[in-house]
Amino acid sequence: MTGGTVRGPRLNGTVLAGGGDWSNTRGTVCELQARYLLRADDGTVIDIVNRGYYHEGADSPDLYDGLVRLAEAGTYFRTAPVFRTDAPQHGWLARTVFVGLAREEDGHIVIRCYTLD
C-alpha cells in the first residue's frame, strides 16, 4: 500500500504507508483482501481489513450516488471493510457493518463505503 486518503461525513484521515494486498483468482473471479492502517485527523490509528470480490462481465450498470460515480458498468467490485479501534470517538466503526463499492480512477482504487443500518 502506498497511502491514500479517507474523506467522509464522520471520518477523515490518511492511509499510512505499509499494509498489504492479497488476491486469489479462480476462473474469472478475483477474491481480494487488503490490510492497512488509517491515521484519523484526530491522530487515532485505525486498523482496517477489507475483503471483497472483483470480476468483469457482470450484468450491472454504471452506479452513481448523485454525481459521484460508484461502479463501472459490467464490473462487479465490492468490498466489506472491517474497522478495528479501541478509541471511544471511533467506536461506531467497530460495531457497524460496511459495504464498499469500488472502482479504478486515475490509477488508484476508490472505495465509497456505506453503513448498513
Contacts in CASP RR format, 6 or more apart in sequence:
PFRMAT RR
TARGET T0000
AUTHOR 0000-0000-0000
METHOD contacts of the structure
MODEL  1
MTGGTVRGPRLNGTVLAGGGDWSNTRGTVCELQARYLLRADDGTVIDIVN
RGYYHEGADSPDLYDGLVRLAEAGTYFRTAPVFRTDAPQHGWLARTVFVG
LAREEDGHIVIRCYTLD
1 15 0 8 1.000
1 17 0 8 1.000
1 18 0 8 1.000
1 19 0 8 1.000
1 20 0 8 1.000
1 21 0 8 1.000
1 34 0 8 1.000
1 36 0 8 1.000
2 17 0 8 1.000
2 18 0 8 1.000
3 14 0 8 1.000
3 15 0 8 1.000
3 16 0 8 1.000
3 17 0 8 1.000
3 18 0 8 1.000
3 36 0 8 1.000
4 14 0 8 1.000
4 15 0 8 1.000
4 108 0 8 1.000
5 12 0 8 1.000
5 13 0 8 1.000
5 14 0 8 1.000
5 15 0 8 1.000
6 12 0 8 1.000
6 13 0 8 1.000
6 14 0 8 1.000
6 15 0 8 1.000
6 38 0 8 1.000
7 13 0 8 1.000
10 92 0 8 1.000
11 40 0 8 1.000
11 90 0 8 1.000
11 93 0 8 1.000
12 40 0 8 1.000
12 41 0 8 1.000
13 38 0 8 1.000
13 39 0 8 1.000
13 40 0 8 1.000
13 41 0 8 1.000
14 38 0 8 1.000
14 39 0 8 1.000
15 36 0 8 1.000
15 37 0 8 1.000
15 38 0 8 1.000
16 36 0 8 1.000
16 37 0 8 1.000
16 38 0 8 1.000
16 39 0 8 1.000
16 45 0 8 1.000
18 36 0 8 1.000
18 37 0 8 1.000
19 34 0 8 1.000
19 35 0 8 1.000
19 36 0 8 1.000
19 37 0 8 1.000
20 34 0 8 1.000
20 35 0 8 1.000
20 36 0 8 1.000
21 32 0 8 1.000
21 33 0 8 1.000
21 34 0 8 1.000
22 32 0 8 1.000
22 33 0 8 1.000
22 34 0 8 1.000
23 30 0 8 1.000
23 31 0 8 1.000
23 32 0 8 1.000
23 33 0 8 1.000
24 30 0 8 1.000
24 31 0 8 1.000
25 31 0 8 1.000
28 55 0 8 1.000
28 56 0 8 1.000
28 57 0 8 1.000
29 53 0 8 1.000
29 54 0 8 1.000
29 55 0 8 1.000
30 53 0 8 1.000
30 54 0 8 1.000
30 55 0 8 1.000
31 51 0 8 1.000
31 52 0 8 1.000
31 53 0 8 1.000
32 50 0 8 1.000
32 51 0 8 1.000
32 52 0 8 1.000
32 53 0 8 1.000
32 54 0 8 1.000
32 79 0 8 1.000
33 49 0 8 1.000
33 50 0 8 1.000
33 51 0 8 1.000
33 52 0 8 1.000
34 48 0 8 1.000
34 49 0 8 1.000
34 50 0 8 1.000
34 51 0 8 1.000
35 47 0 8 1.000
35 48 0 8 1.000
35 49 0 8 1.000
35 50 0 8 1.000
36 48 0 8 1.000
36 50 0 8 1.000
37 45 0 8 1.000
37 46 0 8 1.000
37 47 0 8 1.000
37 48 0 8 1.000
38 45 0 8 1.000
38 46 0 8 1.000
38 48 0 8 1.000
39 45 0 8 1.000
39 46 0 8 1.000
40 46 0 8 1.000
40 87 0 8 1.000
40 90 0 8 1.000
42 89 0 8 1.000
44 85 0 8 1.000
44 87 0 8 1.000
44 89 0 8 1.000
44 90 0 8 1.000
45 85 0 8 1.000
46 83 0 8 1.000
46 84 0 8 1.000
46 85 0 8 1.000
46 87 0 8 1.000
46 90 0 8 1.000
46 93 0 8 1.000
47 83 0 8 1.000
47 84 0 8 1.000
47 85 0 8 1.000
48 81 0 8 1.000
48 82 0 8 1.000
48 83 0 8 1.000
48 84 0 8 1.000
49 81 0 8 1.000
49 82 0 8 1.000
49 84 0 8 1.000
50 79 0 8 1.000
50 80 0 8 1.000
50 81 0 8 1.000
50 82 0 8 1.000
50 111 0 8 1.000
51 79 0 8 1.000
51 80 0 8 1.000
51 82 0 8 1.000
52 78 0 8 1.000
52 79 0 8 1.000
52 80 0 8 1.000
53 76 0 8 1.000
53 77 0 8 1.000
53 78 0 8 1.000
54 75 0 8 1.000
54 76 0 8 1.000
54 77 0 8 1.000
54 102 0 8 1.000
55 75 0 8 1.000
55 76 0 8 1.000
56 74 0 8 1.000
56 75 0 8 1.000
56 76 0 8 1.000
57 74 0 8 1.000
57 75 0 8 1.000
57 76 0 8 1.000
58 74 0 8 1.000
58 75 0 8 1.000
58 76 0 8 1.000
59 74 0 8 1.000
60 71 0 8 1.000
60 73 0 8 1.000
60 74 0 8 1.000
60 75 0 8 1.000
60 76 0 8 1.000
61 73 0 8 1.000
61 74 0 8 1.000
62 69 0 8 1.000
62 71 0 8 1.000
62 72 0 8 1.000
62 73 0 8 1.000
63 69 0 8 1.000
63 70 0 8 1.000
63 71 0 8 1.000
63 101 0 8 1.000
64 70 0 8 1.000
65 112 0 8 1.000
68 112 0 8 1.000
69 103 0 8 1.000
69 105 0 8 1.000
70 101 0 8 1.000
70 103 0 8 1.000
70 112 0 8 1.000
71 77 0 8 1.000
71 101 0 8 1.000
71 102 0 8 1.000
71 103 0 8 1.000
72 103 0 8 1.000
72 104 0 8 1.000
75 103 0 8 1.000
77 101 0 8 1.000
77 102 0 8 1.000
77 103 0 8 1.000
78 99 0 8 1.000
78 100 0 8 1.000
78 101 0 8 1.000
78 102 0 8 1.000
79 99 0 8 1.000
79 100 0 8 1.000
79 102 0 8 1.000
79 111 0 8 1.000
80 97 0 8 1.000
80 98 0 8 1.000
80 99 0 8 1.000
80 100 0 8 1.000
81 98 0 8 1.000
81 100 0 8 1.000
81 111 0 8 1.000
81 113 0 8 1.000
82 98 0 8 1.000
83 90 0 8 1.000
83 93 0 8 1.000
83 94 0 8 1.000
83 96 0 8 1.000
83 98 0 8 1.000
84 94 0 8 1.000
85 91 0 8 1.000
85 93 0 8 1.000
85 94 0 8 1.000
96 115 0 8 1.000
96 116 0 8 1.000
97 115 0 8 1.000
97 116 0 8 1.000
98 113 0 8 1.000
98 114 0 8 1.000
98 115 0 8 1.000
98 116 0 8 1.000
99 113 0 8 1.000
99 114 0 8 1.000
99 116 0 8 1.000
100 111 0 8 1.000
100 112 0 8 1.000
100 113 0 8 1.000
100 114 0 8 1.000
101 111 0 8 1.000
101 112 0 8 1.000
101 114 0 8 1.000
102 109 0 8 1.000
102 110 0 8 1.000
102 111 0 8 1.000
102 112 0 8 1.000
103 109 0 8 1.000
103 110 0 8 1.000
104 110 0 8 1.000
END
